[in-house]
Amino acid sequence: MTKEPFMSLFIWSYFTSLGIILGGSLIGAFAGFLIGKSPLYVMHTLSNSLKIWAIVGAIGGTFDTFYSFERGLFEGATKDVFKQILLILSAMGGAQTGALIIKWLTQEHFV
């Protein structure tokens, strides 16, 4: 198994999270249409509900992250902890970007 460079994982994490939000919201809107609900409202609601799952999906599950944190704390590999934090922030950025795009598309401005 080859180890990927950090920058490619950083970009991969962002766009995976973005894709989960956009794809899940669009497919969910189609399902909302099929059952007689407003597709735009369903799309907006799903984009906010899927954020945490997009982050978890983008970082590849939580166990690898916990292992990296453990190694960083107990074995002194602080570089790994910093990298995992950056990957999580990248995934959060992708999820937020996806939710913002859906908000712009649906023009739903709920407070």
C-alpha positions in Angstrom: 0.0 0.0 0.0 1.5 3.3 -1.0 1.2 6.4 1.2 -0.4 9.3 -0.5 1.1 12.8 -0.1 -0.7 15.0 2.4 -1.8 17.7 -0.1 -3.7 15.2 -2.2 -5.5 13.8 0.9 -6.3 17.4 1.9 -7.9 18.1 -1.5 -9.5 14.7 -1.6 -11.1 15.3 1.8 -12.6 18.7 0.7 -14.1 17.5 -2.5 -15.4 14.2 -1.0 -17.3 16.1 1.6 -18.6 18.6 -1.0 -19.8 15.7 -3.2 -21.6 14.0 -0.3 -23.5 17.2 0.5 -24.4 18.0 -3.1 -25.2 14.4 -4.2 -27.1 13.5 -1.1 -29.2 16.7 -1.3 -30.0 16.4 -5.0 -31.0 12.7 -4.7 -33.0 13.5 -1.5 -34.8 16.3 -3.4 -35.8 13.8 -6.0 -37.1 11.5 -3.3 -39.0 14.5 -1.8 -40.6 15.1 -5.2 -41.7 11.5 -5.5 -43.5 11.6 -2.1 -45.1 14.9 -2.7 -42.9 17.3 -0.7 -41.2 20.4 -1.8 -37.9 19.4 -3.5 -36.2 22.7 -2.7 -37.2 22.5 1.0 -36.1 18.9 1.2 -32.8 19.8 -0.5 -32.1 22.6 1.9 -33.0 20.5 5.0 -30.8 17.6 3.8 -27.8 19.8 3.1 -27.8 20.8 6.8 -28.5 17.4 8.1 -25.8 15.6 6.1 -22.9 17.8 7.2 -21.6 15.5 10.0 -21.9 12.5 7.7 -20.0 14.2 5.0 -17.2 15.0 7.4 -17.0 11.4 8.6 -17.2 10.1 5.1 -14.5 12.4 3.9 -11.9 11.5 6.6 -12.5 7.8 6.0 -14.1 6.9 9.3 -13.3 7.9 12.8 -11.0 5.1 13.9 -8.0 6.1 11.7 -8.4 9.6 13.1 -8.4 8.4 16.7 -5.4 6.2 16.0 -3.5 9.2 14.7 -4.5 11.3 17.7 -3.4 8.5 20.0 -0.1 8.1 18.3 0.4 11.8 18.4 -0.3 12.2 22.0 1.4 9.1 23.4 4.3 8.6 21.0 5.1 12.2 20.4 4.0 12.3 16.7 2.5 15.8 16.9 2.9 16.1 13.1 0.3 13.4 12.6 -2.2 15.2 15.0 -1.7 18.4 13.1 -2.3 16.7 9.8 -5.5 15.0 11.1 -6.8 18.4 12.3 -6.2 19.9 8.9 -8.0 17.0 7.2 -11.0 17.4 9.4 -11.0 21.2 8.8 -10.8 20.5 5.0 -13.8 18.2 5.3 -15.7 20.7 7.3 -14.9 23.3 4.6 -16.2 21.1 1.9 -19.4 20.4 3.8 -19.9 24.0 4.5 -19.3 24.9 0.9 -21.8 22.3 -0.3 -24.4 23.6 2.2 -23.8 27.1 1.0 -24.2 26.1 -2.7 -27.5 24.4 -1.9 -28.7 27.4 0.1 -27.9 29.6 -2.9 -29.7 27.3 -5.3 -32.8 26.9 -3.2 -33.0 30.5 -1.9 -34.0 29.2 1.5 -33.0 31.6 4.1 -34.3 30.2 7.4 -32.8 31.6 10.6 
